[in-house]
Amino acid sequence: MLALACYAVNEDISRGREKTESKPKFRDEFQRDRDRIIHSASFRRLVYKTQVFVNHEGDLYRTRLTHSLEVSQIARTIAASLGLNETLVESIALAHDLGHTPFGHAGQDELNNCMSEFGGFEHNLQSLRIVDHLEKRYAEFRGLNLMFETREGILKHCSKKNARKLGKIGERFLNRNRPSLEAQLADLADAISYNHHDVDDGYRAGILSFDQLSEINLFGKFLFKIKKEYPQISDNQVMHETLRRMVSFVIGDLIDNSKYLIDEHNPKNIDDVRNAVINLIQLSEQTEKEHSELKLFLRSYLYKNEVVDEMTKKAKVMIRTLFDSYMSGDVKINDNLDVEKGMDPTKKARKIADYIAGMTDRFAISEYNRLS
Ligand code: MG
């Protein structure tokens, strides 16, 4: 690892773990976090969870797992060039989507509807819940007992109401402090990653065309150049070459602009980062505008497209059926879900939500078939 900058997180200034443990022998504390995440059951499940396209729709689409790896790759590249803690951003990136339900956002929205009387459901909060409570593997503690800064990065946003229940990790949402630069970076790397790979997947699915995409500034400017430079290459090559230049342009912009902001605000340590008036990891204004344009385009033309929407409708029915069946208690429930009749409904609903959220797409489909 390259030398860390004074404003980076390192284990000596870390707020540490909830439960104190002896120091790892062959790695540092943040490497230990990353390794715990990789060895968790929730991480393995990501391979069968939808990013945008349901897993069985095609073998080449991104899944939550490949998405998380791509986020981690982008985040690490940027971290290294800013002198940030590469292992910490890697851990945050690998864990950031652990709390996602089956069937992507449709699944999360419906589970949130199901839970409306019981405190709601939010995938980001669920990711933290998994690493703090739901993984049960270690003899000495519940969850993965991760470092404060890893958990802080996982909890990207949080309502004040929820923040009050979370203790130390929720404080920054009440005090309006900023998270570490590593957390800020992992968050942006997520957006850079899906904005780029959802174009690729949407094109592969035949939903997005070059014609539509050429209207989008960020994509169009590279497309135009590549078509001129290489008139003889295939459409797939054009797509890949355009995306690769686009993503590397955005990454370059983020590095340059963040360097500029760091220089200007001159943080001497992590406290300066937390108390800064703005996030110091940011795209330039112009690129941010273009990036948002692409995001909005994807929202209208991909996420709300009828092919994707059809799956969304089906997903909602499946999640609702699972939730209602388990709540009613009339069905034979899998042994992994220990709920009983007569249990406090809020407690029962939360256990059911945890159980459903942990399902892979294919397990949810087979449970749905069994129950309906
Ligand atoms: Mg993500």
Boltz pocket constraint, residues with backbone or C-beta under 6 A from the ligand:
constraints:
  - pocket:
      binder: B
      contacts: [[A, 67], [A, 96], [A, 97], [A, 190]]
      max_distance: 6.0
